[in-house]
Amino acid sequence: MKIAILINQSHKEEEKFTTTILALKALERGHTVLYIGLADFVYEDEQTILAHCRIISPELGLTKGSDFVNHLKDAEKTLVDLNEIDILWLRFDPTLDMINRPWAAAAGIQFAQIVKRNGRLVINDPDYLVQANNKLYLENFPKSVRPKTLVTRNHNDVLRFLEEQQDKIILKPLKGSGGKNVFMIDYKDRQNLKQTVEAISRDGYVIAQEYLPEAKKGDIRFFMMGGEPLIVDGKYAAVRRVQKEDEIRSNIHQGAKPEVAIIDDNILQLVNQVSQQLKDDNMYLVGLDIVGDKIMEVNVFSPGALYHASKLQERDFANAIIVDLENRVKEFYHQ
């Protein structure tokens, strides 16, 4: 297969990124990987979308993440007709370009939509990613799986929400990732609420969510593939992320510690409630962020932490994903 992976920019890739792990596994299984940056597309006509790709073939024998990333960053670009690829895999993070390249994410989705219309397999489905490009996507799922939520840019609305909770609340950007600008506000200590809301709202809408006491134990990143839990030999692709003391963010790159996630029937019943919606939206690979009995976020663009899940669970989840894609490509092009 020729697997084209759409990322933000090649020079920002790292060896433990989920994208890197998936690319290495594809190479190991004999597939060619083509990396495309959000600025690399070329439109010639409605039938012809090209891209300046960094092509990595299995013949190069790259097996280590560090070698792979170094080669990727030095590789020359080649202009490729995307009608020649088997898969366009969207693995970019829209929030990374919000400030310096606000055009990038929307353009990437639009080009991907044309590639899809021209008959190529595109994952996750760009037509549905349009409505999933911020945290409001979670509101498409059953109310029972979601925390109480308010979205606004007005601090008086947030104050009303805080007073209704009579407890702590979490504030964060509606469109954001990586734990940036995430704050916990205590009802008893709300004198800086207005300044906090104003600071977050400089980049758009603010999302306020009820605080779940279970958050003290961290959260669970749980992978779904094709709308079903990703499981290999009885182990689920999941990792518990435990934040540092006096820290509310559970992002690993913010210092959270990855630990083995215990997946019980309650979690499986929770993810089962979102399964059909993910299938309906053609969301192939998704990361659910779970706290207690609620899903806090649905990560549909570039869910990470597969490296940690694989290491802690001692299972090759990347291999399961690539094998599944091999089967899906056969089915897709022989419909």
Disulfide bonds with the S-S distance in Angstrom:
none
